[in-house]
Amino acid sequence: DYLHRNLSGNIFSTLSPELFVALVSLKAVDFNSEFLICDCNMRWVLNWKKNTSVRITEETVCAYPKTLKGQLFKDLTESQLVC
C-alpha cells in the first residue's frame, strides 16, 4: 500500500504534528511551499521522519529563513531549525 501526500502549492508556512497521525499508510510526503518556514516549529517533522518509513520528497525545500532558502528539508538537522 503506497500513499503519497502532495501538499505543494498550498499556502502554509508551518505544519502541525497532528497532520499525518491518521495516515498510517503514508510513504512519501511533498510539502513544498514558497512560504515554508524551516524553524524550530518544524523540528517535529525530522523526528517523525526518523520514526516512520515516510520519505520527504526532493521538492520540499525551505523558503525561510534566508540562511536555509533553497535547502532540501529532508537534509536538515534539528540544530538548523532554530527560532
MIPAPA-103959 format. One record per atom (N, C-alpha, C, CB): residue number from 1; atom name; x negated, y, z. Coordinates in nm, 3 decimals. Glycine has a CB too. Layout:
residues N
<zakol = NUM	torke = CA	X = X	Y = Y	Z = Z>
...
END
This chain:
residues 83
<zakol = 1	torke = N	X = -0.084	Y = -0.119	Z = 0.000>
<zakol = 1	torke = CA	X = 0.000	Y = 0.000	Z = 0.000>
<zakol = 1	torke = C	X = -0.088	Y = 0.125	Z = 0.000>
<zakol = 1	torke = CB	X = 0.095	Y = 0.000	Z = 0.122>
<zakol = 2	torke = N	X = -0.080	Y = 0.206	Z = -0.105>
<zakol = 2	torke = CA	X = -0.164	Y = 0.324	Z = -0.118>
<zakol = 2	torke = C	X = -0.076	Y = 0.448	Z = -0.119>
<zakol = 2	torke = CB	X = -0.251	Y = 0.316	Z = -0.246>
<zakol = 3	torke = N	X = -0.103	Y = 0.538	Z = -0.029>
<zakol = 3	torke = CA	X = -0.028	Y = 0.662	Z = -0.023>
<zakol = 3	torke = C	X = -0.126	Y = 0.778	Z = -0.026>
<zakol = 3	torke = CB	X = 0.062	Y = 0.669	Z = 0.105>
<zakol = 4	torke = N	X = -0.111	Y = 0.864	Z = -0.124>
<zakol = 4	torke = CA	X = -0.195	Y = 0.982	Z = -0.137>
<zakol = 4	torke = C	X = -0.104	Y = 1.103	Z = -0.120>
<zakol = 4	torke = CB	X = -0.270	Y = 0.985	Z = -0.276>
<zakol = 5	torke = N	X = -0.135	Y = 1.186	Z = -0.023>
<zakol = 5	torke = CA	X = -0.054	Y = 1.305	Z = 0.004>
<zakol = 5	torke = C	X = -0.129	Y = 1.425	Z = -0.052>
<zakol = 5	torke = CB	X = -0.025	Y = 1.322	Z = 0.159>
<zakol = 6	torke = N	X = -0.069	Y = 1.492	Z = -0.150>
<zakol = 6	torke = CA	X = -0.130	Y = 1.609	Z = -0.210>
<zakol = 6	torke = C	X = -0.057	Y = 1.733	Z = -0.159>
<zakol = 6	torke = CB	X = -0.125	Y = 1.601	Z = -0.365>
<zakol = 7	torke = N	X = -0.125	Y = 1.809	Z = -0.077>
<zakol = 7	torke = CA	X = -0.067	Y = 1.932	Z = -0.021>
<zakol = 7	torke = C	X = -0.126	Y = 2.056	Z = -0.087>
<zakol = 7	torke = CB	X = -0.089	Y = 1.937	Z = 0.130>
<zakol = 8	torke = N	X = -0.209	Y = 2.036	Z = -0.189>
<zakol = 8	torke = CA	X = -0.274	Y = 2.151	Z = -0.252>
<zakol = 8	torke = C	X = -0.171	Y = 2.241	Z = -0.319>
<zakol = 8	torke = CB	X = -0.378	Y = 2.104	Z = -0.355>
<zakol = 9	torke = N	X = -0.205	Y = 2.366	Z = -0.330>
<zakol = 9	torke = CA	X = -0.116	Y = 2.463	Z = -0.391>
<zakol = 9	torke = C	X = -0.016	Y = 2.524	Z = -0.296>
<zakol = 9	torke = CB	X = -0.043	Y = 2.399	Z = -0.502>
<zakol = 10	torke = N	X = -0.006	Y = 2.470	Z = -0.176>
<zakol = 10	torke = CA	X = 0.083	Y = 2.526	Z = -0.075>
<zakol = 10	torke = C	X = 0.011	Y = 2.638	Z = -0.001>
<zakol = 10	torke = CB	X = 0.131	Y = 2.417	Z = 0.025>
<zakol = 11	torke = N	X = 0.088	Y = 2.731	Z = 0.050>
<zakol = 11	torke = CA	X = 0.029	Y = 2.843	Z = 0.122>
<zakol = 11	torke = C	X = 0.024	Y = 2.810	Z = 0.270>
<zakol = 11	torke = CB	X = 0.109	Y = 2.973	Z = 0.097>
<zakol = 12	torke = N	X = -0.090	Y = 2.763	Z = 0.315>
<zakol = 12	torke = CA	X = -0.114	Y = 2.740	Z = 0.457>
<zakol = 12	torke = C	X = -0.261	Y = 2.767	Z = 0.483>
<zakol = 12	torke = CB	X = -0.075	Y = 2.596	Z = 0.500>
<zakol = 13	torke = N	X = -0.292	Y = 2.798	Z = 0.607>
<zakol = 13	torke = CA	X = -0.430	Y = 2.826	Z = 0.642>
<zakol = 13	torke = C	X = -0.486	Y = 2.726	Z = 0.740>
<zakol = 13	torke = CB	X = -0.442	Y = 2.965	Z = 0.698>
<zakol = 14	torke = N	X = -0.398	Y = 2.655	Z = 0.809>
<zakol = 14	torke = CA	X = -0.440	Y = 2.552	Z = 0.904>
<zakol = 14	torke = C	X = -0.332	Y = 2.444	Z = 0.908>
<zakol = 14	torke = CB	X = -0.464	Y = 2.613	Z = 1.047>
<zakol = 15	torke = N	X = -0.364	Y = 2.330	Z = 0.969>
<zakol = 15	torke = CA	X = -0.272	Y = 2.218	Z = 0.976>
<zakol = 15	torke = C	X = -0.253	Y = 2.174	Z = 1.119>
<zakol = 15	torke = CB	X = -0.322	Y = 2.101	Z = 0.891>
<zakol = 16	torke = N	X = -0.135	Y = 2.125	Z = 1.149>
<zakol = 16	torke = CA	X = -0.104	Y = 2.076	Z = 1.282>
<zakol = 16	torke = C	X = -0.142	Y = 1.929	Z = 1.295>
<zakol = 16	torke = CB	X = 0.046	Y = 2.095	Z = 1.314>
<zakol = 17	torke = N	X = -0.194	Y = 1.887	Z = 1.410>
<zakol = 17	torke = CA	X = -0.231	Y = 1.746	Z = 1.431>
<zakol = 17	torke = C	X = -0.114	Y = 1.648	Z = 1.413>
<zakol = 17	torke = CB	X = -0.287	Y = 1.729	Z = 1.568>
<zakol = 18	torke = N	X = 0.007	Y = 1.692	Z = 1.431>
<zakol = 18	torke = CA	X = 0.123	Y = 1.605	Z = 1.419>
<zakol = 18	torke = C	X = 0.163	Y = 1.579	Z = 1.273>
<zakol = 18	torke = CB	X = 0.240	Y = 1.665	Z = 1.492>
<zakol = 19	torke = N	X = 0.103	Y = 1.649	Z = 1.181>
<zakol = 19	torke = CA	X = 0.143	Y = 1.645	Z = 1.040>
<zakol = 19	torke = C	X = 0.141	Y = 1.505	Z = 0.981>
<zakol = 19	torke = CB	X = 0.053	Y = 1.733	Z = 0.960>
<zakol = 20	torke = N	X = 0.043	Y = 1.422	Z = 1.014>
<zakol = 20	torke = CA	X = 0.027	Y = 1.293	Z = 0.949>
<zakol = 20	torke = C	X = 0.058	Y = 1.174	Z = 1.038>
<zakol = 20	torke = CB	X = -0.111	Y = 1.280	Z = 0.898>
<zakol = 21	torke = N	X = 0.107	Y = 1.195	Z = 1.160>
<zakol = 21	torke = CA	X = 0.128	Y = 1.088	Z = 1.257>
<zakol = 21	torke = C	X = 0.216	Y = 0.976	Z = 1.202>
<zakol = 21	torke = CB	X = 0.190	Y = 1.144	Z = 1.383>
<zakol = 22	torke = N	X = 0.326	Y = 1.008	Z = 1.139>
<zakol = 22	torke = CA	X = 0.420	Y = 0.906	Z = 1.091>
<zakol = 22	torke = C	X = 0.377	Y = 0.840	Z = 0.961>
<zakol = 22	torke = CB	X = 0.555	Y = 0.967	Z = 1.073>
<zakol = 23	torke = N	X = 0.275	Y = 0.891	Z = 0.896>
<zakol = 23	torke = CA	X = 0.232	Y = 0.838	Z = 0.767>
<zakol = 23	torke = C	X = 0.124	Y = 0.732	Z = 0.787>
<zakol = 23	torke = CB	X = 0.180	Y = 0.951	Z = 0.676>
<zakol = 24	torke = N	X = 0.163	Y = 0.616	Z = 0.836>
<zakol = 24	torke = CA	X = 0.067	Y = 0.511	Z = 0.871>
<zakol = 24	torke = C	X = 0.002	Y = 0.448	Z = 0.748>
<zakol = 24	torke = CB	X = 0.136	Y = 0.404	Z = 0.951>
<zakol = 25	torke = N	X = 0.063	Y = 0.458	Z = 0.630>
<zakol = 25	torke = CA	X = 0.007	Y = 0.400	Z = 0.508>
<zakol = 25	torke = C	X = -0.081	Y = 0.499	Z = 0.432>
<zakol = 25	torke = CB	X = 0.118	Y = 0.352	Z = 0.418>
<zakol = 26	torke = N	X = -0.100	Y = 0.616	Z = 0.488>
<zakol = 26	torke = CA	X = -0.176	Y = 0.720	Z = 0.419>
<zakol = 26	torke = C	X = -0.321	Y = 0.677	Z = 0.399>
<zakol = 26	torke = CB	X = -0.170	Y = 0.852	Z = 0.499>
<zakol = 27	torke = N	X = -0.369	Y = 0.689	Z = 0.275>
<zakol = 27	torke = CA	X = -0.506	Y = 0.650	Z = 0.242>
<zakol = 27	torke = C	X = -0.592	Y = 0.769	Z = 0.198>
<zakol = 27	torke = CB	X = -0.506	Y = 0.545	Z = 0.133>
<zakol = 28	torke = N	X = -0.528	Y = 0.871	Z = 0.140>
<zakol = 28	torke = CA	X = -0.602	Y = 0.988	Z = 0.093>
<zakol = 28	torke = C	X = -0.516	Y = 1.112	Z = 0.109>
<zakol = 28	torke = CB	X = -0.647	Y = 0.971	Z = -0.054>
<zakol = 29	torke = N	X = -0.582	Y = 1.224	Z = 0.139>
<zakol = 29	torke = CA	X = -0.510	Y = 1.350	Z = 0.153>
<zakol = 29	torke = C	X = -0.591	Y = 1.461	Z = 0.087>
<zakol = 29	torke = CB	X = -0.482	Y = 1.382	Z = 0.303>
<zakol = 30	torke = N	X = -0.518	Y = 1.545	Z = 0.015>
<zakol = 30	torke = CA	X = -0.577	Y = 1.661	Z = -0.052>
<zakol = 30	torke = C	X = -0.503	Y = 1.782	Z = 0.004>
<zakol = 30	torke = CB	X = -0.565	Y = 1.653	Z = -0.211>
<zakol = 31	torke = N	X = -0.569	Y = 1.860	Z = 0.089>
<zakol = 31	torke = CA	X = -0.503	Y = 1.979	Z = 0.143>
<zakol = 31	torke = C	X = -0.579	Y = 2.105	Z = 0.104>
<zakol = 31	torke = CB	X = -0.491	Y = 1.969	Z = 0.295>
<zakol = 32	torke = N	X = -0.620	Y = 2.106	Z = -0.023>
<zakol = 32	torke = CA	X = -0.687	Y = 2.223	Z = -0.075>
<zakol = 32	torke = C	X = -0.589	Y = 2.340	Z = -0.083>
<zakol = 32	torke = CB	X = -0.749	Y = 2.194	Z = -0.214>
<zakol = 33	torke = N	X = -0.634	Y = 2.454	Z = -0.041>
<zakol = 33	torke = CA	X = -0.554	Y = 2.576	Z = -0.045>
<zakol = 33	torke = C	X = -0.650	Y = 2.693	Z = -0.059>
<zakol = 33	torke = CB	X = -0.464	Y = 2.591	Z = 0.082>
<zakol = 34	torke = N	X = -0.614	Y = 2.791	Z = -0.135>
<zakol = 34	torke = CA	X = -0.702	Y = 2.908	Z = -0.146>
<zakol = 34	torke = C	X = -0.706	Y = 2.988	Z = -0.016>
<zakol = 34	torke = CB	X = -0.655	Y = 2.998	Z = -0.260>
<zakol = 35	torke = N	X = -0.630	Y = 2.941	Z = 0.084>
<zakol = 35	torke = CA	X = -0.625	Y = 3.009	Z = 0.213>
<zakol = 35	torke = C	X = -0.678	Y = 2.923	Z = 0.328>
<zakol = 35	torke = CB	X = -0.483	Y = 3.051	Z = 0.243>
<zakol = 36	torke = N	X = -0.734	Y = 2.805	Z = 0.300>
<zakol = 36	torke = CA	X = -0.774	Y = 2.712	Z = 0.405>
<zakol = 36	torke = C	X = -0.885	Y = 2.770	Z = 0.493>
<zakol = 36	torke = CB	X = -0.821	Y = 2.580	Z = 0.343>
<zakol = 37	torke = N	X = -0.853	Y = 2.785	Z = 0.620>
<zakol = 37	torke = CA	X = -0.948	Y = 2.838	Z = 0.718>
<zakol = 37	torke = C	X = -1.013	Y = 2.720	Z = 0.789>
<zakol = 37	torke = CB	X = -0.878	Y = 2.934	Z = 0.820>
<zakol = 38	torke = N	X = -1.142	Y = 2.705	Z = 0.771>
<zakol = 38	torke = CA	X = -1.218	Y = 2.596	Z = 0.834>
<zakol = 38	torke = C	X = -1.278	Y = 2.649	Z = 0.964>
<zakol = 38	torke = CB	X = -1.329	Y = 2.541	Z = 0.738>
<zakol = 39	torke = N	X = -1.200	Y = 2.637	Z = 1.069>
<zakol = 39	torke = CA	X = -1.245	Y = 2.685	Z = 1.201>
<zakol = 39	torke = C	X = -1.211	Y = 2.582	Z = 1.307>
<zakol = 39	torke = CB	X = -1.180	Y = 2.822	Z = 1.236>
<zakol = 40	torke = N	X = -1.222	Y = 2.618	Z = 1.433>
<zakol = 40	torke = CA	X = -1.201	Y = 2.525	Z = 1.543>
<zakol = 40	torke = C	X = -1.062	Y = 2.461	Z = 1.541>
<zakol = 40	torke = CB	X = -1.221	Y = 2.596	Z = 1.674>
<zakol = 41	torke = N	X = -0.965	Y = 2.525	Z = 1.481>
<zakol = 41	torke = CA	X = -0.830	Y = 2.470	Z = 1.475>
<zakol = 41	torke = C	X = -0.819	Y = 2.351	Z = 1.381>
<zakol = 41	torke = CB	X = -0.733	Y = 2.577	Z = 1.431>
<zakol = 42	torke = N	X = -0.925	Y = 2.324	Z = 1.304>
<zakol = 42	torke = CA	X = -0.926	Y = 2.212	Z = 1.211>
<zakol = 42	torke = C	X = -1.016	Y = 2.098	Z = 1.257>
<zakol = 42	torke = CB	X = -0.969	Y = 2.258	Z = 1.074>
<zakol = 43	torke = N	X = -1.074	Y = 2.111	Z = 1.375>
<zakol = 43	torke = CA	X = -1.162	Y = 2.004	Z = 1.427>
<zakol = 43	torke = C	X = -1.090	Y = 1.871	Z = 1.437>
<zakol = 43	torke = CB	X = -1.217	Y = 2.042	Z = 1.563>
<zakol = 44	torke = N	X = -0.964	Y = 1.874	Z = 1.474>
<zakol = 44	torke = CA	X = -0.886	Y = 1.751	Z = 1.489>
<zakol = 44	torke = C	X = -0.886	Y = 1.669	Z = 1.361>
<zakol = 44	torke = CB	X = -0.743	Y = 1.783	Z = 1.530>
<zakol = 45	torke = N	X = -0.892	Y = 1.735	Z = 1.244>
<zakol = 45	torke = CA	X = -0.889	Y = 1.663	Z = 1.117>
<zakol = 45	torke = C	X = -1.013	Y = 1.573	Z = 1.104>
<zakol = 45	torke = CB	X = -0.881	Y = 1.762	Z = 0.997>
<zakol = 46	torke = N	X = -1.128	Y = 1.625	Z = 1.145>
<zakol = 46	torke = CA	X = -1.251	Y = 1.544	Z = 1.140>
<zakol = 46	torke = C	X = -1.240	Y = 1.423	Z = 1.231>
<zakol = 46	torke = CB	X = -1.372	Y = 1.629	Z = 1.179>
<zakol = 47	torke = N	X = -1.188	Y = 1.441	Z = 1.352>
<zakol = 47	torke = CA	X = -1.168	Y = 1.328	Z = 1.444>
<zakol = 47	torke = C	X = -1.066	Y = 1.229	Z = 1.390>
<zakol = 47	torke = CB	X = -1.123	Y = 1.379	Z = 1.582>
<zakol = 48	torke = N	X = -0.959	Y = 1.280	Z = 1.336>
<zakol = 48	torke = CA	X = -0.855	Y = 1.197	Z = 1.278>
<zakol = 48	torke = C	X = -0.911	Y = 1.114	Z = 1.163>
<zakol = 48	torke = CB	X = -0.737	Y = 1.283	Z = 1.229>
<zakol = 49	torke = N	X = -0.990	Y = 1.178	Z = 1.077>
<zakol = 49	torke = CA	X = -1.052	Y = 1.110	Z = 0.962>
<zakol = 49	torke = C	X = -1.144	Y = 0.997	Z = 1.010>
<zakol = 49	torke = CB	X = -1.131	Y = 1.210	Z = 0.875>
<zakol = 50	torke = N	X = -1.220	Y = 1.023	Z = 1.116>
<zakol = 50	torke = CA	X = -1.312	Y = 0.921	Z = 1.170>
<zakol = 50	torke = C	X = -1.238	Y = 0.800	Z = 1.226>
<zakol = 50	torke = CB	X = -1.400	Y = 0.982	Z = 1.279>
<zakol = 51	torke = N	X = -1.121	Y = 0.824	Z = 1.282>
<zakol = 51	torke = CA	X = -1.045	Y = 0.718	Z = 1.350>
<zakol = 51	torke = C	X = -0.941	Y = 0.649	Z = 1.263>
<zakol = 51	torke = CB	X = -0.978	Y = 0.774	Z = 1.469>
<zakol = 52	torke = N	X = -0.938	Y = 0.683	Z = 1.136>
<zakol = 52	torke = CA	X = -0.844	Y = 0.620	Z = 1.042>
<zakol = 52	torke = C	X = -0.921	Y = 0.584	Z = 0.916>
<zakol = 52	torke = CB	X = -0.722	Y = 0.716	Z = 1.010>
<zakol = 53	torke = N	X = -0.853	Y = 0.521	Z = 0.823>
<zakol = 53	torke = CA	X = -0.916	Y = 0.489	Z = 0.695>
<zakol = 53	torke = C	X = -0.882	Y = 0.594	Z = 0.590>
<zakol = 53	torke = CB	X = -0.871	Y = 0.350	Z = 0.647>
<zakol = 54	torke = N	X = -0.831	Y = 0.706	Z = 0.633>
<zakol = 54	torke = CA	X = -0.791	Y = 0.813	Z = 0.541>
<zakol = 54	torke = C	X = -0.913	Y = 0.884	Z = 0.483>
<zakol = 54	torke = CB	X = -0.699	Y = 0.914	Z = 0.612>
<zakol = 55	torke = N	X = -0.905	Y = 0.912	Z = 0.354>
<zakol = 55	torke = CA	X = -1.012	Y = 0.983	Z = 0.284>
<zakol = 55	torke = C	X = -0.964	Y = 1.125	Z = 0.254>
<zakol = 55	torke = CB	X = -1.052	Y = 0.908	Z = 0.152>
<zakol = 56	torke = N	X = -1.048	Y = 1.224	Z = 0.283>
<zakol = 56	torke = CA	X = -1.020	Y = 1.363	Z = 0.246>
<zakol = 56	torke = C	X = -1.079	Y = 1.382	Z = 0.106>
<zakol = 56	torke = CB	X = -1.081	Y = 1.468	Z = 0.352>
<zakol = 57	torke = N	X = -0.999	Y = 1.429	Z = 0.013>
<zakol = 57	torke = CA	X = -1.044	Y = 1.437	Z = -0.126>
<zakol = 57	torke = C	X = -1.148	Y = 1.546	Z = -0.150>
<zakol = 57	torke = CB	X = -0.926	Y = 1.460	Z = -0.216>
<zakol = 58	torke = N	X = -1.217	Y = 1.533	Z = -0.262>
<zakol = 58	torke = CA	X = -1.321	Y = 1.628	Z = -0.302>
<zakol = 58	torke = C	X = -1.263	Y = 1.766	Z = -0.333>
<zakol = 58	torke = CB	X = -1.395	Y = 1.576	Z = -0.425>
<zakol = 59	torke = N	X = -1.134	Y = 1.773	Z = -0.361>
<zakol = 59	torke = CA	X = -1.069	Y = 1.900	Z = -0.394>
<zakol = 59	torke = C	X = -1.046	Y = 1.987	Z = -0.272>
<zakol = 59	torke = CB	X = -0.938	Y = 1.874	Z = -0.464>
<zakol = 60	torke = N	X = -1.058	Y = 1.930	Z = -0.154>
<zakol = 60	torke = CA	X = -1.031	Y = 2.003	Z = -0.031>
<zakol = 60	torke = C	X = -1.155	Y = 2.081	Z = 0.011>
<zakol = 60	torke = CB	X = -0.985	Y = 1.907	Z = 0.082>
<zakol = 61	torke = N	X = -1.153	Y = 2.211	Z = -0.013>
<zakol = 61	torke = CA	X = -1.266	Y = 2.298	Z = 0.018>
<zakol = 61	torke = C	X = -1.221	Y = 2.416	Z = 0.104>
<zakol = 61	torke = CB	X = -1.333	Y = 2.349	Z = -0.111>
<zakol = 62	torke = N	X = -1.314	Y = 2.469	Z = 0.179>
<zakol = 62	torke = CA	X = -1.285	Y = 2.582	Z = 0.267>
<zakol = 62	torke = C	X = -1.275	Y = 2.712	Z = 0.187>
<zakol = 62	torke = CB	X = -1.393	Y = 2.595	Z = 0.375>
<zakol = 63	torke = N	X = -1.184	Y = 2.796	Z = 0.229>
<zakol = 63	torke = CA	X = -1.172	Y = 2.931	Z = 0.174>
<zakol = 63	torke = C	X = -1.234	Y = 3.033	Z = 0.270>
<zakol = 63	torke = CB	X = -1.023	Y = 2.967	Z = 0.145>
<zakol = 64	torke = N	X = -1.217	Y = 3.008	Z = 0.398>
<zakol = 64	torke = CA	X = -1.268	Y = 3.096	Z = 0.504>
<zakol = 64	torke = C	X = -1.326	Y = 3.011	Z = 0.615>
<zakol = 64	torke = CB	X = -1.156	Y = 3.189	Z = 0.559>
<zakol = 65	torke = N	X = -1.416	Y = 3.059	Z = 0.695>
<zakol = 65	torke = CA	X = -1.484	Y = 3.189	Z = 0.689>
<zakol = 65	torke = C	X = -1.581	Y = 3.194	Z = 0.571>
<zakol = 65	torke = CB	X = -1.559	Y = 3.217	Z = 0.821>
<zakol = 66	torke = N	X = -1.631	Y = 3.311	Z = 0.547>
<zakol = 66	torke = CA	X = -1.718	Y = 3.335	Z = 0.433>
<zakol = 66	torke = C	X = -1.837	Y = 3.239	Z = 0.430>
<zakol = 66	torke = CB	X = -1.767	Y = 3.479	Z = 0.435>
<zakol = 67	torke = N	X = -1.890	Y = 3.204	Z = 0.548>
<zakol = 67	torke = CA	X = -2.007	Y = 3.116	Z = 0.556>
<zakol = 67	torke = C	X = -1.977	Y = 2.973	Z = 0.510>
<zakol = 67	torke = CB	X = -2.059	Y = 3.113	Z = 0.699>
<zakol = 68	torke = N	X = -1.850	Y = 2.934	Z = 0.508>
<zakol = 68	torke = CA	X = -1.813	Y = 2.799	Z = 0.466>
<zakol = 68	torke = C	X = -1.736	Y = 2.797	Z = 0.335>
<zakol = 68	torke = CB	X = -1.730	Y = 2.733	Z = 0.573>
<zakol = 69	torke = N	X = -1.716	Y = 2.912	Z = 0.274>
<zakol = 69	torke = CA	X = -1.638	Y = 2.921	Z = 0.150>
<zakol = 69	torke = C	X = -1.698	Y = 2.828	Z = 0.044>
<zakol = 69	torke = CB	X = -1.636	Y = 3.068	Z = 0.097>
<zakol = 70	torke = N	X = -1.612	Y = 2.743	Z = -0.011>
<zakol = 70	torke = CA	X = -1.653	Y = 2.650	Z = -0.117>
<zakol = 70	torke = C	X = -1.710	Y = 2.518	Z = -0.067>
<zakol = 70	torke = CB	X = -1.752	Y = 2.717	Z = -0.203>
<zakol = 71	torke = N	X = -1.727	Y = 2.505	Z = 0.064>
<zakol = 71	torke = CA	X = -1.780	Y = 2.380	Z = 0.121>
<zakol = 71	torke = C	X = -1.673	Y = 2.272	Z = 0.119>
<zakol = 71	torke = CB	X = -1.830	Y = 2.403	Z = 0.266>
<zakol = 72	torke = N	X = -1.714	Y = 2.149	Z = 0.090>
<zakol = 72	torke = CA	X = -1.623	Y = 2.036	Z = 0.096>
<zakol = 72	torke = C	X = -1.586	Y = 2.012	Z = 0.242>
<zakol = 72	torke = CB	X = -1.686	Y = 1.908	Z = 0.033>
<zakol = 73	torke = N	X = -1.457	Y = 2.009	Z = 0.271>
<zakol = 73	torke = CA	X = -1.414	Y = 1.991	Z = 0.409>
<zakol = 73	torke = C	X = -1.464	Y = 1.858	Z = 0.465>
<zakol = 73	torke = CB	X = -1.263	Y = 1.998	Z = 0.419>
<zakol = 74	torke = N	X = -1.461	Y = 1.754	Z = 0.384>
<zakol = 74	torke = CA	X = -1.498	Y = 1.621	Z = 0.430>
<zakol = 74	torke = C	X = -1.643	Y = 1.612	Z = 0.475>
<zakol = 74	torke = CB	X = -1.473	Y = 1.520	Z = 0.322>
<zakol = 75	torke = N	X = -1.728	Y = 1.705	Z = 0.430>
<zakol = 75	torke = CA	X = -1.870	Y = 1.703	Z = 0.465>
<zakol = 75	torke = C	X = -1.904	Y = 1.790	Z = 0.586>
<zakol = 75	torke = CB	X = -1.951	Y = 1.749	Z = 0.347>
<zakol = 76	torke = N	X = -1.806	Y = 1.859	Z = 0.641>
<zakol = 76	torke = CA	X = -1.832	Y = 1.948	Z = 0.755>
<zakol = 76	torke = C	X = -1.852	Y = 1.868	Z = 0.885>
<zakol = 76	torke = CB	X = -1.716	Y = 2.048	Z = 0.771>
<zakol = 77	torke = N	X = -1.919	Y = 1.932	Z = 0.980>
<zakol = 77	torke = CA	X = -1.934	Y = 1.874	Z = 1.112>
<zakol = 77	torke = C	X = -1.853	Y = 1.960	Z = 1.210>
<zakol = 77	torke = CB	X = -2.085	Y = 1.867	Z = 1.155>
<zakol = 78	torke = N	X = -1.824	Y = 1.903	Z = 1.327>
<zakol = 78	torke = CA	X = -1.749	Y = 1.978	Z = 1.427>
<zakol = 78	torke = C	X = -1.818	Y = 2.106	Z = 1.465>
<zakol = 78	torke = CB	X = -1.726	Y = 1.893	Z = 1.550>
<zakol = 79	torke = N	X = -1.949	Y = 2.107	Z = 1.469>
<zakol = 79	torke = CA	X = -2.024	Y = 2.226	Z = 1.509>
<zakol = 79	torke = C	X = -2.008	Y = 2.341	Z = 1.408>
<zakol = 79	torke = CB	X = -2.171	Y = 2.192	Z = 1.525>
<zakol = 80	torke = N	X = -1.970	Y = 2.310	Z = 1.286>
<zakol = 80	torke = CA	X = -1.948	Y = 2.415	Z = 1.186>
<zakol = 80	torke = C	X = -1.810	Y = 2.478	Z = 1.200>
<zakol = 80	torke = CB	X = -1.965	Y = 2.359	Z = 1.046>
<zakol = 81	torke = N	X = -1.720	Y = 2.409	Z = 1.264>
<zakol = 81	torke = CA	X = -1.582	Y = 2.457	Z = 1.278>
<zakol = 81	torke = C	X = -1.569	Y = 2.536	Z = 1.409>
<zakol = 81	torke = CB	X = -1.480	Y = 2.339	Z = 1.275>
<zakol = 82	torke = N	X = -1.600	Y = 2.663	Z = 1.402>
<zakol = 82	torke = CA	X = -1.600	Y = 2.748	Z = 1.520>
<zakol = 82	torke = C	X = -1.495	Y = 2.857	Z = 1.510>
<zakol = 82	torke = CB	X = -1.738	Y = 2.811	Z = 1.539>
<zakol = 83	torke = N	X = -1.459	Y = 2.910	Z = 1.627>
<zakol = 83	torke = CA	X = -1.362	Y = 3.022	Z = 1.633>
<zakol = 83	torke = C	X = -1.429	Y = 3.142	Z = 1.698>
<zakol = 83	torke = CB	X = -1.233	Y = 2.981	Z = 1.714>
END
